[in-house]
Amino acid sequence: MSNEQLGTDISLVDMDFVVKADGDIDMVSGRECLAQDLKHMVLSDAGIQQYLKDEATEINKLDFQQAIVMLLETDPRVVPGTAACEVSTWERDNIQATASFQPIDDGNPMNLVLGYDLTGFTVEVLTGG
């Protein structure tokens, strides 16, 4: 599949436009665009944010994992049924999880590394091949 199916958008770092040396706004496309969009979706989702201060119960972990999966699969560029999430750490001030999904471009799966600690909530996207 082409980059066109995964989209093109303005490149953002810390929610600011990225300006190239020639003064033009930098753009992202394909898997990089999908990665940027999903990262911002997870970071801004109030439903995900609600879990960050919850107790480390098994039901909260399962609910969080399911919320991540459902959020990822709302994007039409993610193949339905391919998203998964696993919490590796859930402590009072530290949550770590990984999520994976298959983009519609039939390429390699993509992975998210989610983290929450006293400095905030972070999402890193590993785009694969």
C-alpha positions as CSV (number, residue, x, y, z in Angstrom):
1,M,0.0,0.0,0.0
2,S,1.1,3.5,-0.6
3,N,2.0,6.3,1.8
4,E,-1.2,8.0,0.5
5,Q,-3.3,5.5,2.3
6,L,-1.6,6.2,5.6
7,G,-1.8,10.0,5.2
8,T,0.3,13.1,5.1
9,D,0.3,15.8,7.9
10,I,2.4,18.6,9.3
11,S,5.3,17.3,11.4
12,L,4.9,18.1,15.1
13,V,7.3,17.8,18.0
14,D,6.0,18.6,21.4
15,M,2.9,19.9,19.6
16,D,4.9,22.5,17.7
17,F,5.4,22.7,14.0
18,V,8.8,21.5,12.7
19,V,10.3,24.1,10.4
20,K,12.9,23.0,7.8
21,A,16.1,25.0,7.2
22,D,14.5,26.7,4.2
23,G,11.6,28.0,6.3
24,D,9.0,25.6,5.0
25,I,6.9,23.5,7.4
26,D,8.1,19.9,7.6
27,M,5.7,17.2,6.6
28,V,5.3,13.5,7.6
29,S,3.7,10.8,5.5
30,G,3.0,7.1,5.5
31,R,3.9,5.1,8.6
32,E,5.5,8.3,10.2
33,C,2.2,10.1,9.8
34,L,0.2,7.2,11.3
35,A,2.7,7.0,14.2
36,Q,2.4,10.7,14.9
37,D,-1.4,10.6,14.8
38,L,-1.7,7.6,17.1
39,K,0.7,9.1,19.6
40,H,-1.3,12.3,19.8
41,M,-4.6,10.3,20.0
42,V,-3.3,8.3,23.0
43,L,-1.8,11.4,24.7
44,S,-4.9,13.4,24.4
45,D,-7.5,10.8,25.2
46,A,-9.3,11.6,28.5
47,G,-10.4,7.9,28.9
48,I,-6.8,6.8,29.0
49,Q,-5.7,9.5,31.3
50,Q,-8.3,8.4,33.9
51,Y,-6.3,5.2,34.5
52,L,-3.1,6.9,35.5
53,K,-3.9,7.3,39.2
54,D,-6.0,4.1,39.5
55,E,-4.9,1.2,41.8
56,A,-2.9,-1.6,40.4
57,T,-5.7,-4.1,40.4
58,E,-6.0,-6.8,37.8
59,I,-9.3,-5.4,36.5
60,N,-7.8,-1.9,36.1
61,K,-4.9,-3.3,34.2
62,L,-7.3,-5.3,31.9
63,D,-9.5,-2.2,31.4
64,F,-6.5,-0.1,30.6
65,Q,-5.2,-2.6,28.1
66,Q,-8.7,-2.9,26.5
67,A,-9.0,0.9,26.3
68,I,-5.7,1.2,24.4
69,V,-6.7,-1.6,22.0
70,M,-10.1,0.0,21.3
71,L,-8.6,3.5,20.9
72,L,-6.0,2.2,18.4
73,E,-8.6,0.3,16.4
74,T,-10.8,3.4,16.0
75,D,-8.2,4.5,13.4
76,P,-9.2,3.2,10.0
77,R,-5.5,2.8,9.1
78,V,-5.2,0.0,11.7
79,V,-6.2,-3.5,10.6
80,P,-9.2,-4.5,12.8
81,G,-8.4,-7.2,15.3
82,T,-4.6,-6.7,15.3
83,A,-4.2,-4.3,18.2
84,A,-2.9,-5.7,21.5
85,C,-1.6,-4.1,24.7
86,E,0.2,-5.5,27.7
87,V,1.0,-3.7,31.0
88,S,4.5,-4.6,32.2
89,T,4.6,-2.3,35.3
90,W,1.8,-0.8,37.3
91,E,2.8,1.0,40.4
92,R,1.5,4.1,42.2
93,D,3.8,6.5,40.3
94,N,4.9,4.3,37.3
95,I,3.0,2.6,34.6
96,Q,4.7,1.0,31.6
97,A,2.9,-0.8,28.8
98,T,3.5,-1.8,25.2
99,A,1.0,-2.0,22.4
100,S,1.2,-3.3,18.9
101,F,-0.9,-3.2,15.8
102,Q,-0.8,-3.9,12.1
103,P,-1.2,-0.8,9.8
104,I,-3.1,-1.3,6.6
105,D,0.0,-0.9,4.5
106,D,0.8,-4.7,4.9
107,G,4.2,-3.8,6.2
108,N,5.7,-4.6,9.5
109,P,3.6,-4.3,12.7
110,M,4.1,-1.0,14.6
111,N,4.6,-0.8,18.4
112,L,3.9,1.8,21.0
113,V,5.7,2.1,24.3
114,L,3.6,3.9,26.9
115,G,4.9,5.3,30.1
116,Y,3.6,7.3,33.0
117,D,5.6,8.6,35.9
118,L,6.0,11.7,38.0
119,T,7.2,13.7,34.9
120,G,4.1,12.9,32.9
121,F,2.6,10.6,30.3
122,T,4.7,9.6,27.3
123,V,4.1,7.6,24.1
124,E,6.9,6.4,21.8
125,V,6.1,4.8,18.5
126,L,8.4,2.3,17.0
127,T,7.5,2.2,13.3
128,G,9.4,-1.0,12.3
129,G,10.5,-1.6,8.7
